[in-house]
Amino acid sequence: MARKTITGLSQRAGIWHIDKRVKGERLYESTGTSDREEAERYLIHRLEKLRQEKIYGVRIVRTWREAATRFLIEFKDQSSIKLSAHHLKDLDRFLGDLPLTHVDDRALAPFIRDRLAEKTLPNGKIKKAVSNRTINISIERVIRVLNLCARKWRDDDRRPWLDSVPMLTKLEEKTSSRKPYPLSWEEQSILFAELPPHLKVMATFKVNTGCREQEVCKLRWDWEIQVPEIGASVFLIPADFGGRHERAGVKNRDDRLVVLNSVASSIIEKQRGLSHEWVFPYNGTAMHRMNDSAWKKARLRAAKIWTDKNLHPAHPGYLSIRVHDLKHTFGRRLRAAGVTEEDRKALLGHKNGSITSHYSGAELGQLIESANKVSATDSRGPVLTILKRRQA
């Protein structure tokens, strides 16, 4: 007698898939195997689980992959969803098939060890270990998903996907994270001389306005606003402008006022006519980032020049100077010049409950005056002494 086959299985691209209705509900998923008998055993297993759920009220034990997938679908319009997808992809290799009840510190340990290890890639290149902060961002995504499982997501019987969320341990960041490194005037002069012309212009604008990297890269002419009362212009970046990723927006979700001191204003005038859309175009379009290979090569050359000139090694912070350090430099110089905290927050685009999005001409004039206190391009500006440990 021929063996009776189970209905509800179909093969696609060599893999057996389930497509079967059970008591009015559709069971539709991959078996993950190309072997017919193994696929039938898996289908029988799934049917038995459904039977126990319906008859005895046995809760479905969901996997981490199911929860992560639901998160990506449910929050697909979130501005940071691409970053979340990147971290969840890294986590899937270690947590994918685990039941949600087993996602804890012990389950995360192999993932953390892997991320902290330096690896040699097939092409011979070395992939460096990631920072503790990067690992913590992944752990934060795990906590977020598990909280949704316990507090929001429910099965058909209104039971939560997870009874409780375990306490997950994050890595220490204070001693491992890189501290901001504001530039001295000498360091700035050496570094900027090594930058290619387009980056030098953008960096000079950034260190005189306190803009974030993407606010410079994507600065548009239609954000410029003329202020006739003071004979000057400012830029007002909309809160939802985008940045590196679509829908990223300004960091604090408010419109970002960019005040131009004399140096920034002169740069703007020189950029007119290069593009009808972008203030800092490169090859006809906006740059994706300033922190590219040209920036990294320039900072290495600058550190060597500084070392040869001063006869002792450059500070590690200078050797690895980041684009964002230009914003810190602007903020430190404002403070050294005696600019009030309220004006500093406005000039740096920090959230401040005492500042509104509406400014009078007099108020804008005051902000421009404050910004001009650091508008020098060399050591004639305000003295900025930064205490740094001497390197061996």
TAMOVEN-V568725 format. One line per field, one symbol per residue. phi: phi as a letter, one per 20 degrees, with the letter a starting at -180 (. if undefined). psi: psi as a letter, one per 40 degrees, with the letter a starting at -180 (. if undefined). burial: I if it has 9 or more other ideal C-beta (glycine too) atoms within 8 Angstrom, else O. A space follows every 10 residues. Layout:
phi = ???
psi = ???
burial = ???
This chain:
phi = .fffeeeodc dclndfdebb eclndedcae emceefffff ffffffffff ffffedmfff eeegffffff gfffdfeffe ffffffffff fgfddgeffg fdebgffegf fffffeeecd fgenfeeffe fgffffffff fffffffffe dcfcefemef fbfbdffeee ffdfeefffg cfeeffffgf fffeffgfff fffffffdcm ffgffegdfd ffefcfdggd mbccdceffd fonfdgmfmf gemdgdeded effffffgff efnfbfddfc fblnbfffbe fdffffffff fffffffffd mbgffgfffd gdgffffffg ffffffenff fffffffeme fbfeddedce gfffffffff fffcefdbff fgfcedfcff ef
psi = hihhihiehi hhfehhihgi hhfeihhhii eeiehddddd dddddddddd dddddefhih hiiddddddd ddddfdehde dddddddddd ddddedeiid eehadddedd dddddehhih ideeihhiii iddddddddd dddddddddd edhiadefii dhdihihhhi ihddedihii ghiidddddd dddeiidddd ddddddeeee iidddddehi deehhhgdde fiiihhhidf dcadihedii deeiihhhhh addddddddd ehediedhdg ihfeiiidid gadddddddd ddddddddde fiiihddddf hidddddddd ddddddeehi dddddddefi hhdehiehii dddddddddd deefeieaee aihghhhhhh i.
burial = OOOOOOOOIO OOOOIIIIII OOOOOOIOOO IOIOOOOIII OIIIOIIOII OIIOOOOOOO OIIIIOIIOI IIOOIOOOOO IOIIIOIIOI IIOIIIOIII OOIOOOIIOO IIOOIOOOOO OOOOOOOOOO IIIIIIIIII IIIIIIIIII OOOOOOOOOI IIOOIOOIOO IOIOOIIOOO IIIOIOIIII IIOIIOOIII IIIIIIIIII IIIIIIIIII IOIIOOIOOI OIIIIIIOIO IIIOIOOIII OOOOIIIIII IOIIIOIIOO IOOOOOOIII IOOOOIIOII OOOIIIOIII IIIIIIIOOO OOOIIOIIIO IOIIIIIIII IIIIIIIOIO OIIIIIIIIO OOOOOOOOIO IOOIIIIIOI IIIIIIOOOO IIOIOOOOOO OO
